[in-house]
Amino acid sequence: NDIYLYTGVTSANADESNLGFILENMRTGEITKYSLASATEESARESAEGAVQEKSYKATFPILINLNDKPLYIMGLKDNAGLVKEYALVDAVEYQNVIVATTVEEMLSKYANKNDLEIDNATTESIKGVVADLKSAVIKGDTVYFFKVDGKIYKVKASVSDDLPYLENGKTFEGQVGKDNYLKTFKVQ
């Protein structure tokens, strides 16, 4: 997994808005420029604080995210004691568009409803079983283990558990399975 550094680009004359963003891969040094007029982090904070001005919350420093190919700032909203009470999502381009909620999940759900999007709320279920027909493959640089339990195929990335390289057929395990039968947690019994 690579680490990226990003920064907004402002004009030499004024820094009241971003002209775009620069993204640098810290491992490879590769730099990508995105030309996109948008709000600065400070403008996004002010918009979020304005949405809850009656509560006098202060916004944490926003993090730029890409949600369905749309740049958004996400941040916490803290009370006078410094406790995060709510979360805000601010559109980086149209920074007057702010969504506030008490949980991140609720905030994303509100965003999805407002923009007629479908966001996967990955649900998981517990599973226990005995590993059969164990195989592995490298997919996009990650080792993925495949095995069957009662005829159904399950997948788990090697990064999920240190037990996986030592996994053998016949071993009993438990875990949490999510979308596409990928295990989110895995433990050999």
Phi and psi in degrees as a GROMACS rama.xvg file:
@    title "Ramachandran Plot"
@    xaxis  label "Phi"
@    yaxis  label "Psi"
@TYPE xy
-91.2843  155.897  ASP-2
-109.195  135.442  ILE-3
-118.811  147.285  TYR-4
-113.352  136.089  LEU-5
-131.783  153.86  TYR-6
-149.205  150.24  THR-7
-80.5677  150.393  GLY-8
-110.864  124.845  VAL-9
-114.094  169.291  THR-10
-78.8597  162.237  SER-11
-69.9976  -25.4709  ALA-12
-84.4878  -34.6768  ASN-13
-154.057  147.823  ALA-14
-120.462  42.9729  ASP-15
-87.6723  -9.93405  GLU-16
-153.269  160.583  SER-17
-88.6261  142.334  ASN-18
-92.5005  -13.411  LEU-19
167.776  -167.489  GLY-20
-134.867  149.078  PHE-21
-115.857  131.046  ILE-22
-118.582  124.824  LEU-23
-119.148  128.173  GLU-24
-77.8734  115.1  ASN-25
-69.5647  -21.7319  MET-26
-81.7025  -46.8605  ARG-27
-95.9145  -19.0624  THR-28
80.2948  1.49803  GLY-29
-65.8469  132.424  GLU-30
-116.096  133.878  ILE-31
-123.934  133.032  THR-32
-107.583  133.363  LYS-33
-114.761  114.814  TYR-34
-84.5291  112.487  SER-35
-160.086  109.57  LEU-36
-66.4527  127.739  ALA-37
-156.178  173.368  SER-38
-74.1056  150.281  ALA-39
-76.2912  167.97  THR-40
-59.4797  -39.7302  GLU-41
-66.0481  -39.6134  GLU-42
-63.4343  -39.5493  SER-43
-64.0254  -42.0141  ALA-44
-60.5731  -45.6528  ARG-45
-62.7631  -38.9902  GLU-46
-63.1435  -44.0425  SER-47
-64.111  -44.4551  ALA-48
-64.5297  -35.9881  GLU-49
-65.8473  -30.2489  GLY-50
-69.4047  -21.1952  ALA-51
-128.83  35.8282  VAL-52
-60.8035  -27.4979  GLN-53
-68.1109  -17.8027  GLU-54
-98.7627  -8.25005  LYS-55
57.8911  32.7423  SER-56
-75.2963  150.682  TYR-57
-111.039  134.05  LYS-58
-82.3507  140.742  ALA-59
-73.8266  170.567  THR-60
-65.5577  129.088  PHE-61
-73.6332  151.943  PRO-62
-111.885  130.512  ILE-63
-80.0312  128.094  LEU-64
-127.674  162.498  ILE-65
-113.642  111.112  ASN-66
-118.99  111.351  LEU-67
54.047  47.2338  ASN-68
61.9049  28.8911  ASP-69
-126.594  126.421  LYS-70
-75.7361  127.587  PRO-71
-136.194  149.967  LEU-72
-101.589  135.004  TYR-73
-119.314  140.717  ILE-74
-157.235  159.995  MET-75
-90.0163  155.169  GLY-76
-118.714  116.563  LEU-77
-103.345  147.415  LYS-78
-84.311  -175.812  ASP-79
-63.154  -23.4556  ASN-80
-84.9702  -3.00431  ALA-81
85.3586  13.786  GLY-82
-93.7051  135.415  LEU-83
-71.5818  119.518  VAL-84
-105.15  -31.2648  LYS-85
-146.943  172.778  GLU-86
-126.752  148.498  TYR-87
-126.947  143.927  ALA-88
-122.464  119.776  LEU-89
-118.979  127.597  VAL-90
-64.9106  123.734  ASP-91
-68.0048  -30.0357  ALA-92
-87.0365  -49.7276  VAL-93
-108.123  76.4896  GLU-94
-69.7666  -2.4435  TYR-95
-79.5632  -12.7147  GLN-96
-84.6382  106.799  ASN-97
-127.352  136.742  VAL-98
-120.251  130.189  ILE-99
-124.252  139.177  VAL-100
-154.327  165.738  ALA-101
-82.2726  -17.905  THR-102
-132.767  158.099  THR-103
-63.962  -40.5384  VAL-104
-60.7089  -44.0901  GLU-105
-64.0193  -40.799  GLU-106
-62.309  -45.6084  MET-107
-65.7714  -36.4159  LEU-108
-64.4178  -43.5146  SER-109
-61.7251  -42.3155  LYS-110
-61.773  -45.3259  TYR-111
-61.6401  -44.4818  ALA-112
-64.2292  -42.63  ASN-113
-65.4607  -33.9712  LYS-114
-106.446  13.0106  ASN-115
52.0059  50.3613  ASP-116
-115.655  161.563  LEU-117
-114.495  111.772  GLU-118
-106.715  130.169  ILE-119
-71.8153  113.85  ASP-120
-92.4232  83.0875  ASN-121
-53.7974  110.008  ALA-122
-96.2552  149.35  THR-123
-124.702  159.128  THR-124
-136.148  151.967  GLU-125
-75.1181  145.505  SER-126
-142.225  142.56  ILE-127
-133.258  145.19  LYS-128
-178.239  -175.137  GLY-129
-113.893  127.107  VAL-130
-68.4638  131.764  VAL-131
-136.095  149.652  ALA-132
54.4715  50.9099  ASP-133
-69.352  131.099  LEU-134
-139.5  164.261  LYS-135
-141.153  156.293  SER-136
-152.134  155.614  ALA-137
-99.644  119.849  VAL-138
-123.404  117.611  ILE-139
51.2864  41.6476  LYS-140
84.2013  -4.6131  GLY-141
-108.434  134.564  ASP-142
-76.1501  126.874  THR-143
-120.468  129.839  VAL-144
-97.1749  134.8  TYR-145
-115.654  138.44  PHE-146
-156.086  166.417  PHE-147
-112.811  145.497  LYS-148
-133.829  118.837  VAL-149
52.387  39.7562  ASP-150
81.8788  -5.73771  GLY-151
-99.4181  136.234  LYS-152
-86.69  132.05  ILE-153
-121.927  154.319  TYR-154
-130.271  147.257  LYS-155
-150.298  132.58  VAL-156
-75.6102  145.02  LYS-157
-58.1819  -29.3352  ALA-158
-70.2112  -12.2441  SER-159
-72.7768  -33.7112  VAL-160
-152.926  139.385  SER-161
-69.5925  -14.8665  ASP-162
-72.0379  -23.1669  ASP-163
-61.216  -40.543  LEU-164
-62.0458  -19.1294  PRO-165
-102.428  5.34851  TYR-166
-67.1913  138.683  LEU-167
-133.421  157.479  GLU-168
-57.764  142.018  ASN-169
92.7641  -10.2816  GLY-170
-76.7019  142.567  LYS-171
-91.09  141.092  THR-172
-141.316  168.64  PHE-173
-142.111  155.882  GLU-174
-176.804  -174.233  GLY-175
-115.969  123.635  GLN-176
-106.49  137.863  VAL-177
-120.59  -145.522  GLY-178
-58.3177  142.631  LYS-179
57.9075  26.7515  ASP-180
61.9551  26.492  ASN-181
-85.8005  132.378  TYR-182
-82.6345  130.366  LEU-183
-87.3316  -31.1359  LYS-184
-131.604  154.087  THR-185
-154.698  131.013  PHE-186
-144.895  127.44  LYS-187
-77.2437  137.315  VAL-188
